[in-house]
Each structure stands twice: as C-alpha cells, then as structure tokens.
Amino acid sequence: MEWESRATALAHQVTDPDSRWRNPVARVARHKLIPRWWAVDESGQWTLRDGPSDPGAWAEAAYADRSLTTRVGTLHADDAEPGDHPEGQPTSSATLPSLVVRMLRHTRIGDGLSLLDLGTGAGGLTAYACHRIGDGHVSSLDVDPYLVSTARARLAAMGHHPRMITADATKEVPGTYDRIVCTVALPPGPGLRAVVGALNPGGRIATTLARTSLIITGWKEENGDVIGQVERDMVGFMLTRSSADYPPALTELFAIAAQAEGETTSTGRYPVVDVANAWELRSMLEVTTPGVEVGYETRGRTRITYLVHPDGSWARASAEWIDPPQVHQSGPQRLWTALERIRNRLNTEGALPLLGARVRITPDGVCHLSRGKWHAYMGAQ
C-alpha cells in the first residue's frame, strides 16, 4: 500500500501547520496497527472488516479521522471469523487521530520527559509519541495482555521499542512518569489513586472521568495533590476495564424500567433527551448522581429515555417528539427529577459550572471541583 501521501493528508487535516505533532502523524503507518476491525452493518450487527483482503477500504478507513473498533466484548477482530457477529460493548479501539493529538496537546509533552500512555489500544498514540520524544521516554499500559503484546509486535515492526506494560491501572501503575495521558475514562476515587500516585511531582496528567466527557488536566504538587481544571473541551472514551469485559449492565433493571408503572407517574417539564449524547448533561448527572446508566430508543416519533441505578432506582420518560413526557420513576432516588434539576440550572443560568471548573485531585483519587460558589466532589467513599 502506498500510505505516505495518505498519512501526510491526515496530518494536515488533524494538526495545525506549526504543530509538533504534524510530522509524527505523517510518519506513522496507521494501517499496520489496524489490519482488522469491526464495523456496524446495515442490520445493526457488528461485522468483521479485513484490511489485506480489501486494500482500498483498508486505506480509506485507516487514514480517515475516525475511530475504528477493534474489540467487541471479548472478541478481538484479529481472532474473528468472517461470519462472526459479536454482541456487547466495544472494549478496544484505534482512537481517531485528531482526538489523540488533542489529548497529547493537553498533556504538554516535551523533550526529555517520560510519558505514560494509559490505554494502549491499537498503539496509535504510542507510535506518535515515539516519533516525537523517542522510544526510551515512552511507556504504554493496558489491562489486556493481547493488546499489549500485539501493539508491541506491530510497533517493533515499525522500528519502535517503547516500554510496554500489562496492568490494571485502577489497582497499580508500575513506575513513575513526568506526563500521563489517558485515553480511557478513569473512575474517581480508588480507581484513580494509583494513576495519581505514578505521576512525578511537577508532572502533568490529562484524563477523562468515568461516565463523563470531562477532560481533567493538572499539575502534581509536592504534597501529592494534583491541581488543575476541567478543560473547555469534551471527549468520549471507553471506561477502564479490570477484566476481559465490562461488568454486566443492569439488564434486569432496564427491563423493569421499560415496562413497570413505578411508584410515581408525572408529566416532565422538558422534552425527552438522549442523555448519553448530551455530553454536558450526562457529565453533570454523574457528578450529582454517580453511577447512573442510561438508555435511549425511538419508536416512530416516540422517544424514550431510561435511567437506572445500582441501588434499584429507575426512571422512564417517553413522549412524541418534543411534547412534555410522561415520567415513571421508582426506587430510593428519583432519577428523572435529578436530571430535570440539572436542566433547570442550565436553562436558568445559560450554562453548567463544569467546563472551566477548578480541580483538585487528592492522593486518594477524589476529585474536588469548584467554580465560583459551586463545589462538588467525585469518588469519595
């Protein structure tokens, strides 16, 4: 495959003319990191795409600014047969290059600084970093031994030999680093503690938080606190995993939410919204009501949102298009009511206090957020 011109075009698309990341993007043969991937077909099923058998489609996919899903559930595309149609959530991907560059810029990488790429995936960020600061300064970590070993081999074939680590970052992070960039969403509290502990004093981290689209950046102080902010930028990354797949979703509770009358029925104030794709609302919901899982579907002109929580709370809101929804709720918490409080604030003040908020991450991994008179924290036990 003649890939150099495609990589150069991609670099021009995703970087500024004076960016230090333009040359790394232009020099990485991204297609070699993604020989196979999963795509959703017209029937909504995950279907295998094999690059070598269709070089044109391979080149088009690899050098487009898009993410490519490489693992669904426990089945990696490398191990799949043509007729396989896995079910479940994506569990690994090759992140779209523009987002990789954004996260690297937030991390403020410099010559001579050690970097940890947390969330190896297909190895794209690691490859860019090796080009930029040299293999000896780059480490890459993932919980999945296959991802680590495969990325190691594919990077080596490109001439790169960074340090590759298999570990569960929510429990331990071997070594210490001047910079840490996370392309998975970390859970505040104990799940973030090991990562903060691996950052050298004076070092900088850029990460997102589980079930939010918030990019948190900060510098580590001598007392162990990380002081920074919520960037005025948002992304969506997969949750960190501690095993081969994510824990089962609250399937039974979603089934109840779809059918039951609930303890209360009311008319909602605001139209039904796809919470998962309303990133700022979703993020604030996680701040105020941690642990909520969300679902959304359409039936003709009828839109339905589901909210469920591990404590047994659930809510269902349904309406035709933008009509006021009928809301059913049950359990210890009124989840739709919690969401409406957030939407009240957004409508009243014109914005939520998240973006631009100050952040302090204590050594126990708890994130303290503040902006003006507003204060919140995430991850406390």
Secondary structure, 3 states (H helix, E strand, C coil): CCCHHHHHHHHHHHCCCCCCCHHHHHHCCHHHHCCEEEEECCCCCEEEEECCCCHHHHHHHHCCCCCEEEEECCEEHHHCCCCCCCCCCEEEEECCHHHHHHHHHHHCCCCCCCEEEECCCCCHHHHHHHHHHCHHHEEEEECCHHHHHHHHHHHHHCCCCCEEEECCCCCCCCCCEEEEEEEEEECCCHHHHHHHHCEEEEEEEEEEECCCCEEEEEEECCCCCEEEEEEEEECCCCECCCCCCCCCCCHHHHHHHHHCCCCEEEECCCCCCCHHHCHHHHHHHHHHCCCCEEEEEEECCEEEEEEECCCCCEEEEEEECCCCCEEEEECCCCHHHHHHHHHHHHHHHCCCCCCCCEEEECCCCCEEEEECCEEEEECCC
